[in-house]
Amino acid sequence: MNTHPYLRAYMAGISVPTPLLLVALTLFSIARFVYNVPVPVERVIIFPMAIVPNLFGIWNVLHVASGSRLPLGIHGAILPFMLAPAGFFLARSLGFLKVTSYGLIYFGAVQIHYVHVALLFPAVLIVYYLVWKYLIGFFNQVVVWKPSGGRARGWMANDGSLAGSGRGVLRLMVLGATAVAGFPR
């Protein structure tokens, strides 16, 4: 049976940034529409909402496909070196970002000094390392990887069991959804 490891790796990769970006979108919307902060939400959040989850998923697929011995945290910490230049050039080409002699001006309203960028980038690398090592690593263990002991582990959605009942988690979820929806079994 084909277990689609790359699809599982993609889903494990997007499982962390997608909910976090929804929280960010909510906070941006509250700041803009409730507190009248002059940041154009629709322009600020478009790049992250479109690119970041997909890039996390593709980056995780590359890690799984390559069979790399590089630790997952280090692999994830490489990603900001691709996201930062892509975001910079996109914002610059669309006119959202202006470069001055003392720093960056984002949307003509937010000024970021080069010192702050230099201090923030290592913090971003640390966050990416931790997110990839612990959160995405957890999701990879749940849906993609086999344990290092050499034994094959059942996929949770296919043939894993719940408390020895012999029913997979996916089957229980489908049965529960049909019961709630009132569909006949």
C-alpha positions in Angstrom: 0.0 0.0 0.0 1.3 3.5 -0.9 1.5 5.6 2.2 2.3 8.9 0.5 5.2 10.0 2.7 5.8 13.3 0.8 2.2 14.3 1.2 2.4 13.5 4.9 5.7 15.5 5.1 4.0 18.4 3.4 1.1 18.3 5.8 3.4 18.0 8.8 5.3 21.0 7.5 2.3 23.3 7.1 0.7 22.3 10.4 2.7 24.8 12.4 2.8 28.1 10.4 -0.9 27.9 9.2 -2.5 28.3 12.7 0.2 30.8 13.7 -0.5 33.0 10.7 -4.3 32.9 11.5 -3.4 34.3 14.9 -1.2 36.9 13.3 -4.0 37.9 10.9 -6.4 38.2 13.8 -4.0 40.4 15.8 -3.3 42.6 12.7 -7.1 42.9 12.0 -7.8 43.9 15.6 -4.9 46.4 15.6 -6.0 47.9 12.3 -9.8 48.0 12.7 -10.3 48.4 16.4 -7.3 50.5 17.5 -6.8 52.3 14.1 -3.1 51.4 13.7 -2.2 52.6 10.2 -0.8 49.4 8.9 -2.4 48.0 5.8 -3.3 44.5 6.9 -4.1 43.3 3.4 -0.7 44.2 2.1 1.3 43.1 5.2 -0.1 39.6 5.6 -0.4 38.6 1.9 3.2 37.4 1.5 3.3 35.4 4.7 -0.1 33.8 4.2 0.7 32.7 0.7 4.3 31.8 0.9 5.3 30.7 4.4 3.1 27.6 5.0 3.8 26.3 1.5 7.5 26.9 1.9 7.5 25.1 5.3 5.7 22.1 3.7 8.0 22.0 0.7 11.1 22.4 2.9 9.9 19.5 5.0 9.3 17.4 1.9 12.9 18.2 0.8 14.2 17.1 4.2 12.3 13.8 4.0 13.1 13.1 0.4 16.8 13.8 0.8 17.2 11.4 3.7 19.6 14.0 5.0 21.5 13.4 8.3 21.3 17.1 8.9 19.2 17.6 12.1 15.7 18.9 11.5 16.3 22.0 13.6 19.3 23.0 11.6 17.4 22.3 8.4 14.6 24.6 9.5 17.0 27.3 10.6 18.3 27.6 7.0 14.8 28.6 5.9 15.0 32.3 7.0 18.0 32.7 4.8 15.6 32.2 1.9 12.5 33.9 3.3 14.2 37.1 4.3 15.7 38.0 0.9 12.5 36.9 -0.9 10.4 39.1 1.4 12.8 42.0 1.1 12.9 41.9 -2.7 9.1 41.4 -3.0 8.4 44.3 -0.6 11.0 46.5 -2.3 9.7 45.7 -5.8 6.1 46.4 -4.8 7.0 49.7 -3.1 6.2 48.6 0.5 9.8 48.9 1.6 12.1 51.8 1.3 15.8 51.6 2.1 17.5 54.6 3.8 20.9 55.3 5.2 19.8 54.5 8.7 17.3 51.7 8.2 14.2 50.5 6.5 10.8 52.2 6.2 8.0 49.7 5.9 4.7 51.0 4.3 5.9 54.5 4.9 4.9 54.2 8.6 7.2 51.7 10.4 10.9 52.6 10.7 13.3 49.8 11.4 16.9 50.6 12.1 19.6 48.3 10.8 20.7 47.6 14.4 17.3 46.2 15.1 17.4 44.0 12.0 20.9 42.8 13.0 19.6 41.9 16.5 16.3 40.4 15.3 17.6 38.0 12.7 19.5 35.8 15.2 16.4 35.7 17.3 14.4 34.6 14.2 17.0 31.9 13.6 16.6 30.6 17.1 12.8 30.6 16.9 12.9 28.7 13.6 15.4 26.2 15.0 13.1 25.5 18.0 10.0 25.4 15.9 11.5 22.9 13.5 13.2 20.8 16.1 10.3 20.4 18.4 7.0 21.2 16.7 7.5 20.1 13.2 9.7 17.3 14.5 6.8 16.1 16.5 4.4 16.2 13.6 7.0 14.3 11.5 7.2 11.6 14.1 3.4 11.4 14.2 2.8 11.1 10.4 6.1 10.6 8.5 9.0 8.9 10.3 9.6 5.4 11.5 11.2 5.1 15.0 14.9 4.7 15.2 14.6 1.3 16.8 14.2 -0.3 13.3 10.6 -1.4 13.8 8.0 -0.1 11.4 5.4 2.0 13.1 1.8 1.9 11.9 0.5 5.2 10.4 -2.0 6.7 12.7 -4.5 7.5 10.0 -4.3 4.1 8.4 -3.8 1.1 10.7 -2.9 2.5 14.1 -5.1 1.4 16.9 -6.7 3.3 19.7 -6.4 1.5 23.1 -6.2 -1.9 21.4 -9.6 -1.7 19.9 -8.4 -2.5 16.4 -10.0 0.6 14.9 -7.8 3.3 13.4 -8.0 6.9 14.5 -9.3 7.9 11.1 -12.1 5.3 11.3 -13.1 6.6 14.7 -13.2 10.1 13.5 -15.3 9.2 10.5 -17.7 7.2 12.7 -18.0 10.1 15.1 -18.6 12.6 12.3 -21.3 10.4 10.8 -23.0 10.1 14.2 -22.9 13.8 14.7 -24.2 14.5 11.2 -26.9 11.8 11.5 -25.8 9.8 8.4 -26.6 6.1 8.4 -23.5 3.8 8.8 
